[in-house]
Amino acid sequence: MDGSTLRLILSRFVLSSALAFAGAAAARAQNTPATAHHIGIEGDHFVFDGKPLQIISGELHYARIPREYWRDRLRKARAMGLNTISTYVFWNLHEPTPGVYDFSGPLDVAAFIRTAQEEGLYVILRPGPYVCAEWDLGGLPAWLLADPNMVLRSADEKFLAPAERWLQRLGRELAPLQITHGGPILAVQVENEYGSFGGSSKNDKEYLKRILQALRNAGLGEVLLYTADGGDELAAGTLPDVHAVVNFGPGEAKEEFAKLQKFRPGRPLMSGEYWDGWFDHWGEKHHDTDANQQTQELDWILSQGYSINLYMLHGGTTFGFMNGANWENAYEPDVASYDYDSPVSESGALTKKYFAFRAVIAKHRPEVKIPDPPAPLPVIEVPEFELAEGAPLWSNLPNPVTAEAPRPMETFGQSHGYILYRIGIKGPLAGDLVIHELRSYARVFVNGKPAGTLDRRLKQDRLRIEAAAESNLDILVEGTGRINFTTQLRSERQGITGPVTLAGQELTAWQVFPLPMDDLLQIRFSKTSADAPRGPAFYRGQFDLHDTGDTFLDARGWGKGAVWINGHALGRFWNLGPQQTLYVPAPLLRKGSNEVVVFTQDQPESHHIRGLRAPVLDEVAQGAN
């Protein structure tokens, strides 16, 4: 069969599939049984109910999009010509503490998948338990690290037992949404890029077998099961009875597909992730990728009849403290924005890349009427307003926990945020303060006065200080994001994870103050003067709106910290850049008064802040490392 004939069959099939989707939605509305479907493999192509299927998919993550915008983003996926979307599922969001699960509100992943079906889209489900995704610890719950002997992503029973329980619980939510039950899920990924993990577990087939069996036990094995890896890691990351796809970036399609063809000859070829953009690290340039190159490569891939998942279609935002980090001989924490230079921007705007991709996909689906994109969402500019109330961190500490030696935050039942280590020094002492295994950024204070900074990015572990007799030493540590890739993640406990010495003497008998910053209602604010408070502090202010819309909070001049708006955690800011603004989706705002709380470790240049109509994602501070 030649390429043009295959494309004609595929385009006709996709049109009939859209009608089947509409029929399934109508069946649910009338409370009648939905039609069961089947996906399989025949030779070198996928088949859906016996007819050829070319998967044209784009990645977007429900947790990085406000629930109120799910449908908008999914409609933009369909309007680009896609027939499928792909999403990870984030274990650490859904099981924040052992045995306590949350699938409500913005975490109702089943509702997200049903919405995709209502919009005429199939779904590729990527349930982990590990997902990578530039997400804290690759989506694994931080509480796993409270066990000092835990070996993540391995056949260690201490890891597998909670992972299998998690997948079993997820199956209760999502197994009924497979195409075999009339839902939209047509494929489920088995783990994620395990062949690329490295270390002793690189060829740990027993681990993969257990995860595969766990998915089947959870009822998630009724559709296409597959693994994904780079071309050179395919053999290490899959199993004989599981389909394999390949992940790669622009300029690599022909080479990587050839590797996949050689590894699994005569089987359907698919890119599980085609990286049409990239993510950003603090202190480094914003990524701006070549849309023309990607458009030409997309055209070539589709012309071969191959399937594809664009990573990302829409990146969105890593809200709160959920950003991850990379490790390439140095620690590289990720910014809060996950714009990714993707076809649909962080705030949902359609880019030139979107329309270029749309034109290519339309060319390869000539008999399918691709809908028009939704209208742009309202955008507003919030005039400058004052954060007139302040609350010093030192006056708002919780009750301390005593510890002979500093321990990581996970051992105190804390997963994210900050943690303060305090000790009295009889002194006087002068010398190097050495923190072994700092995770990952520390501000040091002697008697409340700043003594210096230690930054894991820069491999800093010591600081010269002087402590007079009867001094207090405070070390405020921020967990700036756990590594989410390579075996380095196995030791990603946050806080201080080793001994602390001063002038060669180990310091013992500490007070420890966990600061997860998940309850701001306990903070005691008061009116501030122009130069107060000093040191780390919270600031609070309000602004009024007649109409809501998306905006971008300008954090320039505020140093390093985090922002909440109407109680919702927006994410981190850092004057290093490249990200200088935080995306504020309209659903987080309300007509009338809106409250903003900023925590910063620095003295702000002023107590004012404003909202912009456009983001600032590419402004790196001069001299940033």
Salt bridges, closest charged atoms under 4 A:
ASP44 OD1 - HIS45 ND1 3.17
ASP49 OD2 - HIS37 ND1 2.53
GLU59 OE2 - HIS61 NE2 2.85
GLU59 OE1 - ARG126 NH1 2.98
ASP72 OD2 - ARG73 NH1 2.80
ASP72 OD2 - LYS76 NZ 2.86
ASP108 OD2 - ARG67 NH1 3.70
GLU118 OE1 - ARG71 NH2 2.76
GLU119 OE2 - ARG71 NH1 2.69
GLU119 OE1 - ARG75 NE 3.19
ASP136 OD2 - HIS416 NE2 3.30
ASP136 OD2 - ARG482 NH1 2.75
ASP156 OD1 - LYS158 NZ 3.34
GLU157 OE2 - ARG210 NH1 2.76
GLU164 OE2 - ARG210 NE 2.86
GLU173 OE2 - ARG169 NH1 2.90
GLU191 OE1 - ARG153 NH2 2.56
GLU206 OE2 - LYS209 NZ 3.53
GLU222 OE1 - HIS181 NE2 2.91
ASP232 OD1 - LYS259 NZ 3.03
ASP241 OD2 - ARG216 NH2 3.85
GLU255 OE2 - LYS259 NZ 3.51
GLU256 OE2 - LYS259 NZ 3.06
GLU273 OE2 - ARG126 NH2 2.55
ASP280 OD2 - HIS286 ND1 2.48
ASP280 OD1 - HIS287 ND1 2.94
GLU284 OE1 - HIS281 ND1 3.14
ASP299 OD2 - LYS363 NZ 2.92
ASP299 OD1 - HIS364 NE2 2.61
ASP334 OD1 - HIS281 NE2 3.25
ASP341 OD2 - LYS353 NZ 3.31
GLU367 OE1 - ARG12 NE 3.28
GLU389 OE1 - ARG540 NE 2.88
GLU410 OE2 - ARG482 NH2 2.64
GLU437 OE1 - ARG439 NH2 2.69
ASP455 OD2 - ARG457 NE 2.93
ASP461 OD1 - ARG462 NE 2.98
ASP474 OD1 - ARG422 NE 2.63
GLU478 OE1 - LYS560 NZ 2.51
GLU478 OE2 - ARG572 NH1 2.75
GLU492 OE2 - ARG439 NE 3.76
GLU492 OE2 - ARG456 NH2 2.73
ASP554 OD2 - ARG556 NH2 2.89
ASP554 OD2 - ARG610 NE 3.80
GLU595 OE2 - ARG540 NH1 3.96
ASP602 OD1 - ARG443 NH1 3.08
GLU619 OE1 - ARG556 NH1 3.08
